[in-house]
Amino acid sequence: MSPTEGHLMYKKILVPTDGSKLSQRAVENAIALARTTGASVVAFHAYPKFLGSPYGTVEPAAEVLAEAHERRARARAEALFAPIRRSADAARVDLETVMVEATDIHRQILAVANKRRCDLICMASHGRRGLSALVLGSETHKVLTHGTLPVLVLR
């Protein structure tokens, strides 16, 4: 049965990306899965919230710095999304891109997945073990722990 016949296994797949080789692998797999199942893909990127200069600034300068931070973050996200768009177009997969400012990335991943009505999250994991996993944590682990949607984890 083709994806266009009957019930689709997945309709919308969220794939967070930070531009790393590992997250690029997750993107490639999400697009391949979407092509196979007839789903669309939501590519997600979170950039760090501007917390001000460590040296302190006066109000007008802080606003200028925050705006510059936002412009750089948007430019970086567009650079991350461009090859994803090309891959999705080549695979004939519908793609939506979402960029958010976040300090709590896993919460934003879950919020976007729910808001966009995704039924699968496809994420990369570095596969840390032992003490480094405890100390460093993992956005993937947090999504698995706090979310209710199925998560496909790639290493």
Secondary structure, 3 states (H helix, E strand, C coil): CCCCCCCCCCCEEEEECCCCHHHHHHHHHHHHHHHHHCCEEEEEEEEECCCCCCCCCCHHHHHHHHHHHHHHHHHHHHHHHHHHHHHHHHHCCCEEEEEEEECCHHHHHHHHHHHCCCCEEEEECCCCCHHHHHHHCCHHHHHHHHCCCCEEEEC
